[in-house]
Amino acid sequence: MPTTSLIDNSNFDNISFDNINTNGGAFNFAGAQDVGGHGDVQSQITNSNFDHISFDNLNTNGGAFNFAGAQGVGGHDEGHGLVQSEISNTNFNDIHFNDINTNGGFFNVAGAQGVGGHDEGHGAVQSAIENSNFQNISFDHINTDHGAFNFAGAQSVHFDPVHVDVHH
């Protein structure tokens, strides 16, 4: 099944996501996100504005984070299809991502990010941005701790999950 998001002629102003801890869960705002590998992931944003938004002190604790893009994250033996993000005639102004810790999770802003895990893959990863503005964007103190970070681009990542054997 595809995961699809379409935003057109919309405004998102004065929003605070400060001090959120997903404790390993996935976080998505204004985009399309598939975690677990189900199919195509497509996000399209046109003629919209995102102003004065804060994500300060966000901790996903290993979970995936997606804002205004498309993110497909597979797991063990689970792949996903095409990951595609398109942004046109849209403005992003005064947005803060300060003191972010994904703790090994994956972080995507306004792009396309395809993440494949152990023994699985994914389809094409494509990002297109046209006639849009990104102004006063702050990414101070970002710690992905072996995770991946993507801003306004296309990123394909393969990782091998850490396995820990405990013997009593």
Contacts in CASP RR format, 6 or more apart in sequence:
PFRMAT RR
TARGET T0000
AUTHOR 0000-0000-0000
METHOD contacts of the structure
MODEL  1
MPTTSLIDNSNFDNISFDNINTNGGAFNFAGAQDVGGHGDVQSQITNSNF
DHISFDNLNTNGGAFNFAGAQGVGGHDEGHGLVQSEISNTNFNDIHFNDI
NTNGGFFNVAGAQGVGGHDEGHGAVQSAIENSNFQNISFDHINTDHGAFN
FAGAQSVHFDPVHVDVHH
1 38 0 8 1.000
1 39 0 8 1.000
2 39 0 8 1.000
2 40 0 8 1.000
2 41 0 8 1.000
2 42 0 8 1.000
3 32 0 8 1.000
3 33 0 8 1.000
3 34 0 8 1.000
3 38 0 8 1.000
3 39 0 8 1.000
3 40 0 8 1.000
3 41 0 8 1.000
3 42 0 8 1.000
3 72 0 8 1.000
4 32 0 8 1.000
4 40 0 8 1.000
4 41 0 8 1.000
4 42 0 8 1.000
4 43 0 8 1.000
5 30 0 8 1.000
5 31 0 8 1.000
5 32 0 8 1.000
5 42 0 8 1.000
5 43 0 8 1.000
5 44 0 8 1.000
5 69 0 8 1.000
5 70 0 8 1.000
6 43 0 8 1.000
6 44 0 8 1.000
6 45 0 8 1.000
7 30 0 8 1.000
7 31 0 8 1.000
7 44 0 8 1.000
7 45 0 8 1.000
7 46 0 8 1.000
7 48 0 8 1.000
8 44 0 8 1.000
8 45 0 8 1.000
8 46 0 8 1.000
8 47 0 8 1.000
8 48 0 8 1.000
9 46 0 8 1.000
9 47 0 8 1.000
9 48 0 8 1.000
10 48 0 8 1.000
10 49 0 8 1.000
11 48 0 8 1.000
11 49 0 8 1.000
11 51 0 8 1.000
12 30 0 8 1.000
12 48 0 8 1.000
12 49 0 8 1.000
12 50 0 8 1.000
12 51 0 8 1.000
12 53 0 8 1.000
13 49 0 8 1.000
13 50 0 8 1.000
13 51 0 8 1.000
13 52 0 8 1.000
14 51 0 8 1.000
14 52 0 8 1.000
14 53 0 8 1.000
15 52 0 8 1.000
15 53 0 8 1.000
15 54 0 8 1.000
16 53 0 8 1.000
16 54 0 8 1.000
17 29 0 8 1.000
17 53 0 8 1.000
17 54 0 8 1.000
17 55 0 8 1.000
17 58 0 8 1.000
18 54 0 8 1.000
18 55 0 8 1.000
18 56 0 8 1.000
18 57 0 8 1.000
18 58 0 8 1.000
19 56 0 8 1.000
19 57 0 8 1.000
19 58 0 8 1.000
20 27 0 8 1.000
20 55 0 8 1.000
20 57 0 8 1.000
20 58 0 8 1.000
20 59 0 8 1.000
21 58 0 8 1.000
21 59 0 8 1.000
21 60 0 8 1.000
21 61 0 8 1.000
22 59 0 8 1.000
22 60 0 8 1.000
22 61 0 8 1.000
22 63 0 8 1.000
23 61 0 8 1.000
24 60 0 8 1.000
24 61 0 8 1.000
24 62 0 8 1.000
24 63 0 8 1.000
25 60 0 8 1.000
25 61 0 8 1.000
25 62 0 8 1.000
25 63 0 8 1.000
25 64 0 8 1.000
26 33 0 8 1.000
26 35 0 8 1.000
26 60 0 8 1.000
26 63 0 8 1.000
26 64 0 8 1.000
26 65 0 8 1.000
26 66 0 8 1.000
26 73 0 8 1.000
27 58 0 8 1.000
27 60 0 8 1.000
27 63 0 8 1.000
27 64 0 8 1.000
27 65 0 8 1.000
27 66 0 8 1.000
28 65 0 8 1.000
28 66 0 8 1.000
28 67 0 8 1.000
28 71 0 8 1.000
29 66 0 8 1.000
29 67 0 8 1.000
29 68 0 8 1.000
30 45 0 8 1.000
30 50 0 8 1.000
30 67 0 8 1.000
30 68 0 8 1.000
30 69 0 8 1.000
31 43 0 8 1.000
31 45 0 8 1.000
31 66 0 8 1.000
31 67 0 8 1.000
31 68 0 8 1.000
31 69 0 8 1.000
31 70 0 8 1.000
31 71 0 8 1.000
32 41 0 8 1.000
32 42 0 8 1.000
32 43 0 8 1.000
32 66 0 8 1.000
32 69 0 8 1.000
32 70 0 8 1.000
32 71 0 8 1.000
33 41 0 8 1.000
33 64 0 8 1.000
33 66 0 8 1.000
33 70 0 8 1.000
33 71 0 8 1.000
33 72 0 8 1.000
33 73 0 8 1.000
34 41 0 8 1.000
34 71 0 8 1.000
34 72 0 8 1.000
34 73 0 8 1.000
34 74 0 8 1.000
34 80 0 8 1.000
35 64 0 8 1.000
35 72 0 8 1.000
35 73 0 8 1.000
35 74 0 8 1.000
36 73 0 8 1.000
36 74 0 8 1.000
36 75 0 8 1.000
36 78 0 8 1.000
36 79 0 8 1.000
36 80 0 8 1.000
37 72 0 8 1.000
37 73 0 8 1.000
37 74 0 8 1.000
37 75 0 8 1.000
37 78 0 8 1.000
37 79 0 8 1.000
37 80 0 8 1.000
37 81 0 8 1.000
37 120 0 8 1.000
38 80 0 8 1.000
39 79 0 8 1.000
39 80 0 8 1.000
39 81 0 8 1.000
39 82 0 8 1.000
40 80 0 8 1.000
40 81 0 8 1.000
40 82 0 8 1.000
40 83 0 8 1.000
40 84 0 8 1.000
41 70 0 8 1.000
41 71 0 8 1.000
41 72 0 8 1.000
41 80 0 8 1.000
41 81 0 8 1.000
41 82 0 8 1.000
41 83 0 8 1.000
41 84 0 8 1.000
42 70 0 8 1.000
42 82 0 8 1.000
42 83 0 8 1.000
42 84 0 8 1.000
42 85 0 8 1.000
43 68 0 8 1.000
43 69 0 8 1.000
43 70 0 8 1.000
43 84 0 8 1.000
43 85 0 8 1.000
43 86 0 8 1.000
43 112 0 8 1.000
44 85 0 8 1.000
44 86 0 8 1.000
44 87 0 8 1.000
45 68 0 8 1.000
45 69 0 8 1.000
45 86 0 8 1.000
45 87 0 8 1.000
45 88 0 8 1.000
45 90 0 8 1.000
46 86 0 8 1.000
46 87 0 8 1.000
46 88 0 8 1.000
46 89 0 8 1.000
46 90 0 8 1.000
47 88 0 8 1.000
47 89 0 8 1.000
47 90 0 8 1.000
48 89 0 8 1.000
48 90 0 8 1.000
48 91 0 8 1.000
49 90 0 8 1.000
49 91 0 8 1.000
49 93 0 8 1.000
50 68 0 8 1.000
50 90 0 8 1.000
50 91 0 8 1.000
50 92 0 8 1.000
50 93 0 8 1.000
50 95 0 8 1.000
51 91 0 8 1.000
51 93 0 8 1.000
51 94 0 8 1.000
52 93 0 8 1.000
52 94 0 8 1.000
52 95 0 8 1.000
53 94 0 8 1.000
53 95 0 8 1.000
53 96 0 8 1.000
54 95 0 8 1.000
54 96 0 8 1.000
55 67 0 8 1.000
55 95 0 8 1.000
55 96 0 8 1.000
55 97 0 8 1.000
55 98 0 8 1.000
55 100 0 8 1.000
56 96 0 8 1.000
56 97 0 8 1.000
56 98 0 8 1.000
56 99 0 8 1.000
57 98 0 8 1.000
57 99 0 8 1.000
57 100 0 8 1.000
58 65 0 8 1.000
58 97 0 8 1.000
58 99 0 8 1.000
58 100 0 8 1.000
58 101 0 8 1.000
59 100 0 8 1.000
59 101 0 8 1.000
59 102 0 8 1.000
59 103 0 8 1.000
60 101 0 8 1.000
60 102 0 8 1.000
60 103 0 8 1.000
60 105 0 8 1.000
60 107 0 8 1.000
61 101 0 8 1.000
61 103 0 8 1.000
62 102 0 8 1.000
62 103 0 8 1.000
62 104 0 8 1.000
62 105 0 8 1.000
63 102 0 8 1.000
63 103 0 8 1.000
63 104 0 8 1.000
63 105 0 8 1.000
63 106 0 8 1.000
64 71 0 8 1.000
64 72 0 8 1.000
64 73 0 8 1.000
64 105 0 8 1.000
64 106 0 8 1.000
64 107 0 8 1.000
64 108 0 8 1.000
64 115 0 8 1.000
65 100 0 8 1.000
65 102 0 8 1.000
65 105 0 8 1.000
65 106 0 8 1.000
65 107 0 8 1.000
65 108 0 8 1.000
66 108 0 8 1.000
66 109 0 8 1.000
66 113 0 8 1.000
67 108 0 8 1.000
67 109 0 8 1.000
67 110 0 8 1.000
68 87 0 8 1.000
68 92 0 8 1.000
68 109 0 8 1.000
68 110 0 8 1.000
68 111 0 8 1.000
69 85 0 8 1.000
69 87 0 8 1.000
69 108 0 8 1.000
69 109 0 8 1.000
69 110 0 8 1.000
69 111 0 8 1.000
69 112 0 8 1.000
70 83 0 8 1.000
70 84 0 8 1.000
70 85 0 8 1.000
70 108 0 8 1.000
70 111 0 8 1.000
70 112 0 8 1.000
70 113 0 8 1.000
70 127 0 8 1.000
71 83 0 8 1.000
71 106 0 8 1.000
71 108 0 8 1.000
71 112 0 8 1.000
71 113 0 8 1.000
71 114 0 8 1.000
71 115 0 8 1.000
72 80 0 8 1.000
72 83 0 8 1.000
72 113 0 8 1.000
72 114 0 8 1.000
72 115 0 8 1.000
72 122 0 8 1.000
73 80 0 8 1.000
73 106 0 8 1.000
73 114 0 8 1.000
73 115 0 8 1.000
73 116 0 8 1.000
74 80 0 8 1.000
74 115 0 8 1.000
74 116 0 8 1.000
74 117 0 8 1.000
74 120 0 8 1.000
74 121 0 8 1.000
74 122 0 8 1.000
75 116 0 8 1.000
75 117 0 8 1.000
75 118 0 8 1.000
75 120 0 8 1.000
75 161 0 8 1.000
76 117 0 8 1.000
76 118 0 8 1.000
76 119 0 8 1.000
76 120 0 8 1.000
76 161 0 8 1.000
77 118 0 8 1.000
77 119 0 8 1.000
77 120 0 8 1.000
78 120 0 8 1.000
79 116 0 8 1.000
79 117 0 8 1.000
79 120 0 8 1.000
79 121 0 8 1.000
79 122 0 8 1.000
80 114 0 8 1.000
80 116 0 8 1.000
80 121 0 8 1.000
80 122 0 8 1.000
80 123 0 8 1.000
81 122 0 8 1.000
81 123 0 8 1.000
81 124 0 8 1.000
82 123 0 8 1.000
82 124 0 8 1.000
82 125 0 8 1.000
82 126 0 8 1.000
83 112 0 8 1.000
83 113 0 8 1.000
83 114 0 8 1.000
83 122 0 8 1.000
83 123 0 8 1.000
83 124 0 8 1.000
83 125 0 8 1.000
83 126 0 8 1.000
84 112 0 8 1.000
84 124 0 8 1.000
84 125 0 8 1.000
84 126 0 8 1.000
84 127 0 8 1.000
85 110 0 8 1.000
85 111 0 8 1.000
85 112 0 8 1.000
85 126 0 8 1.000
85 127 0 8 1.000
85 128 0 8 1.000
85 153 0 8 1.000
85 154 0 8 1.000
86 127 0 8 1.000
86 128 0 8 1.000
86 129 0 8 1.000
86 130 0 8 1.000
87 110 0 8 1.000
87 111 0 8 1.000
87 128 0 8 1.000
87 129 0 8 1.000
87 130 0 8 1.000
87 132 0 8 1.000
88 128 0 8 1.000
88 129 0 8 1.000
88 130 0 8 1.000
88 131 0 8 1.000
88 132 0 8 1.000
89 130 0 8 1.000
89 131 0 8 1.000
89 132 0 8 1.000
90 132 0 8 1.000
90 133 0 8 1.000
91 132 0 8 1.000
91 133 0 8 1.000
91 135 0 8 1.000
92 110 0 8 1.000
92 132 0 8 1.000
92 133 0 8 1.000
92 134 0 8 1.000
92 135 0 8 1.000
92 137 0 8 1.000
93 133 0 8 1.000
93 135 0 8 1.000
93 136 0 8 1.000
94 135 0 8 1.000
94 136 0 8 1.000
95 136 0 8 1.000
95 137 0 8 1.000
95 138 0 8 1.000
96 137 0 8 1.000
96 138 0 8 1.000
97 109 0 8 1.000
97 137 0 8 1.000
97 138 0 8 1.000
97 139 0 8 1.000
97 140 0 8 1.000
97 142 0 8 1.000
98 138 0 8 1.000
98 139 0 8 1.000
98 140 0 8 1.000
98 141 0 8 1.000
99 140 0 8 1.000
99 141 0 8 1.000
100 107 0 8 1.000
100 139 0 8 1.000
100 141 0 8 1.000
100 142 0 8 1.000
100 143 0 8 1.000
101 143 0 8 1.000
101 145 0 8 1.000
102 143 0 8 1.000
102 144 0 8 1.000
102 145 0 8 1.000
102 147 0 8 1.000
102 149 0 8 1.000
103 143 0 8 1.000
103 145 0 8 1.000
104 144 0 8 1.000
104 145 0 8 1.000
104 146 0 8 1.000
104 147 0 8 1.000
105 144 0 8 1.000
105 145 0 8 1.000
105 147 0 8 1.000
105 148 0 8 1.000
106 113 0 8 1.000
106 115 0 8 1.000
106 144 0 8 1.000
106 147 0 8 1.000
106 148 0 8 1.000
106 157 0 8 1.000
107 142 0 8 1.000
107 144 0 8 1.000
107 147 0 8 1.000
107 148 0 8 1.000
107 149 0 8 1.000
107 150 0 8 1.000
108 150 0 8 1.000
108 155 0 8 1.000
109 150 0 8 1.000
109 151 0 8 1.000
109 152 0 8 1.000
110 129 0 8 1.000
110 134 0 8 1.000
110 151 0 8 1.000
110 152 0 8 1.000
110 153 0 8 1.000
111 127 0 8 1.000
111 129 0 8 1.000
111 150 0 8 1.000
111 151 0 8 1.000
111 152 0 8 1.000
111 153 0 8 1.000
111 154 0 8 1.000
111 155 0 8 1.000
112 125 0 8 1.000
112 126 0 8 1.000
112 127 0 8 1.000
112 150 0 8 1.000
112 153 0 8 1.000
112 154 0 8 1.000
112 155 0 8 1.000
113 125 0 8 1.000
113 148 0 8 1.000
113 150 0 8 1.000
113 154 0 8 1.000
113 155 0 8 1.000
113 156 0 8 1.000
113 157 0 8 1.000
114 122 0 8 1.000
114 125 0 8 1.000
114 155 0 8 1.000
114 156 0 8 1.000
114 157 0 8 1.000
115 122 0 8 1.000
115 148 0 8 1.000
115 157 0 8 1.000
115 158 0 8 1.000
115 159 0 8 1.000
116 122 0 8 1.000
116 157 0 8 1.000
116 158 0 8 1.000
116 159 0 8 1.000
117 158 0 8 1.000
117 159 0 8 1.000
117 160 0 8 1.000
117 161 0 8 1.000
118 159 0 8 1.000
118 160 0 8 1.000
118 161 0 8 1.000
121 158 0 8 1.000
122 156 0 8 1.000
125 154 0 8 1.000
125 155 0 8 1.000
125 156 0 8 1.000
126 154 0 8 1.000
127 152 0 8 1.000
127 153 0 8 1.000
127 154 0 8 1.000
129 152 0 8 1.000
129 153 0 8 1.000
134 152 0 8 1.000
139 151 0 8 1.000
142 149 0 8 1.000
147 157 0 8 1.000
147 159 0 8 1.000
148 155 0 8 1.000
148 157 0 8 1.000
148 159 0 8 1.000
END
